[in-house]
Amino acid sequence: MRPFPRIFGRSTKPHHNPWERLRFALLKRAMATSDSTPPEVKPAASEEGAPSKREAAPAKKVTRRVVADEEPTPVVGGRFLVAALIIGGLTVIPMSALGNLFEPAEPPPTDVASWQAGAKGTIRLTVVTADAAALTCASTQEFEGRHCAMKSETEAWPREPGAPLDDNKANIIQPYRTWLDNKLIMVSGVWSHPSVAYRLHQEPPGNVAFDKLARFVIECQAHFPGQMEKPVLRWQPGQSWATEPATMVAVTDSCKVIEEPSAACPSGPICALMNAFN
């Protein structure tokens, strides 16, 4: 008979000792259990069942920081260019011929050569209401019954018998400057005409400083009776007298207050646009 193999260094022969038989049976059973029991295998999750690990755990959201690209600063930007063009236009256009299309030209200067004895003409004077009482001349000359308020620096011209006390200086000659070109001329009766007298009534100079009075323009139709030789003038009370060379005398036929005149607007679309806002 073939002998039993040795297990753990001991004989496998059956023993008649009951404890040995029990120990042998338990040992044999334990060996059979450890060798025959297959390992537990977890079934794989079905495709339609539980979600996979990738689906079950939501992916972590990664926020990417966007870095704005820095644009280079332009040397000449759009707003700067527009401002430069506007400033350049406002500087260049008024000094060019194109400026005449936007701004009416000034009226022509006073034609002093047309001031001849016996002639008629239009004169424009620049005044303030205080000039009615302030402007004074001294001379012994008389023109068509018109004369200065003074015969000399110290002697007043005598009032004619029966003459009104206040006739707005209808027969008094006073020194004036022409509007725009400041030419000296001796003029009588300026403040006696209704339009000018009304302006004097509206703006009495008594309580207003001379330099605060509004300057305005008077346009007169006049005739020229002759020249006053070396008139002595005073522009304001209290000032010293000054002698001027021979100056033309104008006797007014009519006078009115006007706005500062200018030449007619040039023709064309620019003129039409300017007239639309006037």
Number of C-alpha atoms within 10 A of each C-alpha: 3 4 8 10 11 10 8 7 7 8 12 13 10 10 11 8 8 9 10 12 13 11 11 15 12 12 12 11 11 11 11 11 11 9 8 8 8 8 6 6 6 6 6 7 10 9 8 7 7 11 12 12 8 8 9 9 9 8 8 6 6 6 6 6 6 6 6 6 6 6 6 6 7 7 7 10 9 10 9 10 10 12 11 12 12 10 10 11 11 11 11 12 14 14 10 9 10 11 14 14 18 16 16 15 14 12 12 10 12 17 11 12 6 12 22 17 14 9 13 18 15 17 23 22 22 18 18 20 23 19 19 17 14 14 17 23 25 26 22 14 14 14 18 9 8 19 24 27 22 20 17 15 16 8 11 13 16 9 10 7 6 6 8 10 8 8 12 16 19 16 22 25 28 28 21 22 17 19 20 17 12 13 15 16 22 22 27 24 21 29 24 20 18 14 16 20 18 14 16 17 10 10 15 13 18 9 7 11 9 14 8 9 15 10 11 16 20 22 23 22 16 20 21 21 18 19 20 21 15 14 22 21 22 19 18 15 11 8 9 10 17 14 13 13 11 12 17 19 27 31 25 25 14 16 23 19 19 13 9 15 13 12 11 11 17 16 9 9 10 14 16 12 11 15 10 8 6 5
